[in-house]
Amino acid sequence: MLGLRDYLQIYTGIEIIKWDNQEGIVAMDSQDLPDILAYCLEMKPRPIWLTHVVNDERQLGNDFCLYLILHFPDKDFTLTLVAKGIKDEFPSLSLILPALNWSEREAQDLFGLRAVGHPDPRTLVLHPGWPKNFHPLRKDYKTGKEYKSFKRGPLVFPEMHGEGIFQVPVGPIHAGIIEPGHFRFYVIGEPVLHLEAQLFYTHKGIEKLLEGKSLEEGLLIIERVCGVCAVSHGLAYCEAIEKLANIELPRQVLLWRTILAELERVYNHIGDIGNMCAGVGFALGNANGSQSKENLQRLNLEFFGHRFLRGMVVPGGIKSVPGPKDSQEILNRLMELANDFEDWIPLLLEHDGFRQRAVTTGVLKTESAIDLGVTGPAARASGVAYDWRELHSHLLYPELMVKSVVEHNGDVWARLMVRVKETRESFRFLETLLRKGMQEAGRSSYIMNTFSNKLIPWQGAWGCVESPRGTDVIWLMLDDKGKIYRCRIRSASYANWPAVPLTVPGNIVPDFPLINKSFELCYSCCDR
Amino acid sequence: MWSILLRKLKMGSLTEKHEDSLIPHKSSDLPSNFRKSLQIRHLDCGSCNGCDWEMTALGNSLYDHQHFGIDFVASPRHADLLMCTGPGSTQLVNAAHETYEAMAKPKWVMAVGDCAIDGGVFKGAYASAGGIGKVLPVDIKVPGCPPKPDDMIKALLEFMGRKSVS
């Protein structure tokens, strides 16, 4: 990474705050950001976008700051580009890295800054209808009862003209037990020409709510950003805190955290496989998937106290660790479920009707996946070998020697196959980890209470975890009282949603539920 | 086909509670013709997805809500009960009202989960109403974060004037 370091030094106003083998933090003028980002993206292998954070640091004398975090996969090196001193506008980077499209529009909405040169003038997070100059993430904006002053305005959609073109509006409330979002299909005959997805109906203002909260209060909220990725979000949050406190964790904690992350992956993947069958009305597959998921969630409840594994991961430790006897029981039950999985999965994979619906449906091209910064099974199904468990050395993943499961067709079937193979892998990892857990007996709980005075204030730290839907990133800054100053949540769904509408044109409207379910994105952690 | 049949034979019936284990409970406010079959519309008002997944779980073979006469319908026009999750996110409030208005009378609203009841952990967020009760008239509350499928089934059966023995 020294070449990059030398290159950066040709810019005046560059300040290298930190540079070691794992991590670099470099401050610069916001006007130099486009050039530097373009240079970084030219490097081989191409770095991965982790998160984009805007922070109001006017109280610290830095005006608004922008943090852009890139990860260089071959060196496992993370570079944070910091642009300080932003007054009311910053140069848009979306044309260089389209993945930043949503983040920049979000910064415009919530901070009232202007991304100069951004191609899409519409608001994103805040729908039309909020009071003028409502920019809740500015520190001087004291939020109160704004929800009472919201008057719904008309949403803006592109117009389309031509013979035989018509629009099919769907949502925000859907026919089923699903989260809300509005989809507008531009259709010519049966095939879809274009799809616009209007999300952020479940936007609650969590990032603002987190500000000023203690770390424990923060954890409760973070675990509820996404109901089914509670472990991943909690882990990413704890990782950020542990970085700020500079603490090393005992091996047992790392081990059980890895087990929890894999348990979450297994129950989600199996549920998602079942749900993909629901997307085509294939009841047999759906029934098997959902009952398998139910059994896994019951196991979660029995041994970890919560069906969604909430409350287990705490900053600096883990709440309770099952003893050897319970571990053996968990292992037995998991192996039974793994055998059951092998029993029913052929019913699905060998079903011609299902296969016909899934193959060549909803293709996400490799280039689009890379440009949009798509992550998780969706990226791996499009030939992007990107799995945070493999790329970054953390938890016990290096010992498990994780290899990204890659498929190349980018269609619904490929996303299904990635999940199927990853489920098998996760069962295997769980077996290894549980056996290790039984051999290396430790305490029954690890809660560290002594790190609060070690927390470094006013410094950003990121935590990153591969959730079942892709990489979740949490960026955290604390104030000098140990309270949250800014917390940015970039969930996998947030990164992946912009890619979904691209995969629909050319398919017919009835294929959309299947395509949507094959991405299996969460609206809640995208909208926050 | 043989493999499916064999699997079915091996597994037997998975559904846990049966119609005959139900006893009449206390008197219900429901008109008698609603007590045997209840049609539900789900409405997500900004939940974290947890309650929604637990509601989806009601349909799996282990709970199987349909054998209690409970079903989820695709349109509010067909629904007797609106099961609401989430604290009532501001940008969805209009749609929530429209959904409620579209239901035929008589109609009821159930607040599912802590944040639907009083905002839960999202209390005080700028784009949330702090409970679905601030948006729609709530008749029944099911606490929990999220409530377990068992709790939901119990609440629904109780609402229908029935009670499960187990």
Interface residues (C-beta under 8 A of the other chain):
Chain A: L126 H127 G129 P136 T143 G144 E146 Y147 F150 R152 P172 I173 A175 G176 I177 I178 E179 P180 F200 Y201 T202 H203 K204 G205 I206 K208 L209 L220 I221 R224 V225 C226 G227 V228 A230 G271 L284 A287 S290 Q291 K293 E294 Q297 L301 R307 F308 D343 W344 P346 L347 C522 Y523 S524 C525 D527
Chain B: S3 I4 R7 L14 H42 L43 D44 C45 G46 S47 C48 N49 G50 C51 D52 W53 E54 M55 T56 A57 G59 N60 S61 L62 Y63 F72 A74 S75 P76 G86 P87 S89 T90 Q91 L92 V93 N94 A95 T99 C115 G120 V121 F122 G124 A125 Y126 A127 S128 A129 C145 P146 K148
